[in-house]
């Protein structure tokens, strides 16, 4: 479980960086969508960890706040890239 959480959480930043490095709006958008999926995967792993009694509800609640913030940032960045692509 720990390894899965580490992999999925690291994948968020890795995909954002890779998309940015492509220098093409559509590729960047695609990697942002993958990063968003990794963010949600991380949340799912933590929900499972809560169900299994590995983490407390306080830890999950704290992550959910970070999740919502990060999700808004990624979605905003995707919208920005889409608007730049149309220009």
C-alpha positions in Angstrom: 0.0 0.0 0.0 2.8 2.4 0.9 4.6 1.8 -2.4 1.4 2.4 -4.4 0.8 5.7 -2.6 4.3 6.8 -3.2 4.2 5.9 -6.9 0.9 7.5 -7.6 1.7 10.7 -5.7 5.1 11.0 -7.4 3.4 10.4 -10.7 1.5 13.7 -10.3 4.5 15.9 -10.5 6.3 13.7 -12.9 3.5 14.0 -15.5 3.1 17.7 -15.0 6.9 18.1 -15.6 6.8 15.8 -18.7 3.9 17.6 -20.2 5.5 21.0 -19.7 8.7 19.7 -21.3 6.9 18.7 -24.5 6.4 22.4 -25.5 3.2 21.5 -27.3 -0.2 22.5 -25.8 -2.0 19.3 -26.7 0.7 17.0 -25.2 0.9 19.2 -22.1 -2.9 18.9 -21.7 -2.8 15.1 -22.1 -0.1 14.8 -19.4 -2.1 17.1 -17.1 -5.1 14.8 -17.4 -2.8 11.9 -16.5 -1.5 13.8 -13.5 -5.1 14.5 -12.5 -5.8 10.7 -12.7 -2.7 10.0 -10.5 -4.0 12.6 -7.9 -7.4 10.8 -7.8 -5.6 7.4 -7.6 -3.6 8.6 -4.6 -6.9 9.7 -2.9 -8.3 6.2 -3.6 -5.3 4.5 -2.1 -5.7 6.6 1.0 -9.4 5.7 1.3 -8.4 2.1 1.1 -5.8 2.7 3.8 -8.5 4.2 6.0 -10.8 1.3 5.4 -8.0 -1.1 6.4 -7.2 0.9 9.5 -3.8 1.9 8.3 -4.4 5.7 8.6 -6.8 7.8 10.6 -9.7 9.8 9.4 -7.8 13.0 10.4 -5.0 12.0 7.9 -7.5 11.3 5.1 -9.4 14.6 5.8 -6.1 16.5 5.7 -5.2 14.9 2.4 -8.7 15.6 1.0 -8.1 19.4 1.6 -4.8 19.2 -0.3 -6.5 17.0 -3.0 -9.2 19.7 -3.6 -6.6 22.4 -3.8 -4.4 20.5 -6.2 -7.3 19.4 -8.3 -8.4 23.0 -8.8 -4.9 24.0 -9.8 -4.5 21.2 -12.3 -8.0 21.9 -13.8 -7.2 25.6 -14.0 -3.9 24.9 -15.8 -5.7 22.6 -18.2 -8.2 25.4 -19.0 -5.3 27.9 -19.4 -3.5 25.5 -21.9 -6.8 25.0 -23.8 -7.2 28.7 -24.2 -3.7 29.2 -25.3 -4.1 26.3 -27.8 -7.1 28.1 -29.4 -5.1 31.4 -29.9 
